[in-house]
Amino acid sequence: MNLLFCSAASNGAEWRAALARAFPAARVHACTLSADDAAQAPPQDIDYALLWKPRPQLLQRLGPVKAVFNLGAGIDALAGLDSLPGGVPVVRIEDAGMAEQMSEYVVHAVLREYREFDAYADAQRAGAWRPRERQDKRAFGVGILGIGVLGTAVAAALRPFGFPIAAWSRTRKDLAGVDSYAGTGELAAFLGRCRVLVCMLPLTRETRGLLDRRALSKLPAGAHVVNVARGGLIVDDDLLALLDEGRLGAATLDVFRDEPLAASHAFWHHPRITVTPHISAVTLVEPSVAQIAAKIARLEAGLPITGIVDRKRDY
């Protein structure tokens, strides 16, 4: 078996070592992302391609493969995907340790907002003793925009705290303790009950720029926006304007349209924005390689697998 590994991440050596352990009989061809490498065609006898943010030329020059594995949850990292033959399955990483990390991050952000720890931090800097009246939890709705594998895990992690939880997705979901909204016709009603909005949608043609001024204005006054999905979901200038106007209360942002976030970007210095460097849920190498190995074994045996991307919907 021949595998092609190509990643823009800095931990390529760790991936290659894990792949060698998981596939001792396979040949693992590693490519870089240099300009010289982009001009070279990958080997034509590749069985499976394992990729993270490859150059578009790589997919265009990739020979017949049995499947392409995207080394992350979001396939927006696969530039040039349309050049692949339609019959080649594209497979994304499912969870592999990301659900726990994402749940930790979101629970922290929600509790920080609910218990108003940012206000207490401001009071500390001012040297002021300012106890605040507790918020009514029954009126503190948490909304999850996108309720796939990771969104479902986040909803389960939040449920023990007793917040009213709602979720919005393309199709209606049936989850215990979660009010389900579906389709564009129910988006405004969903947003209207989100004291904290947690963005977990994939970035697709339909979702890019979804959270513009019009959509964000549907949130309750003072709402907190948490984005752990993709930066392209939100229109940056619209978010900043609504924060400056006091229409929105705060934002916790882990993902951005361009990463790393430019030092000159207004997000860094806004008093009501918390920035983290895309760490809400990092891809863990060992669990991911184990998942890939299990799926390849099933594919080789002619068995179905989960995680195949619907390329018409980009997720």
Secondary structure by P-SEA (a helix, b strand, c coil): cbbbbbbcccaaaaaaaaaaaacccbbbbbbccccccccccccccccbbbbccccaaaaaacccccbbbccccccccccccccccccbbbbbbcccaaaaaaaaaaaaaaaaaaaaaaaaaaaaaacccccccccccccbbbbbccccaaaaaaaaaacccccbbbbbccbbbbbccbbbbbcccaaaaaaaaccbbbbbccccccccccccaaaaaacccbbbbbbcccccccaaaaaaaaaaaccccbbbbccccccccccccccccccccccccccccccccaaaaaaaaaaaaaaaacccccccccccccc
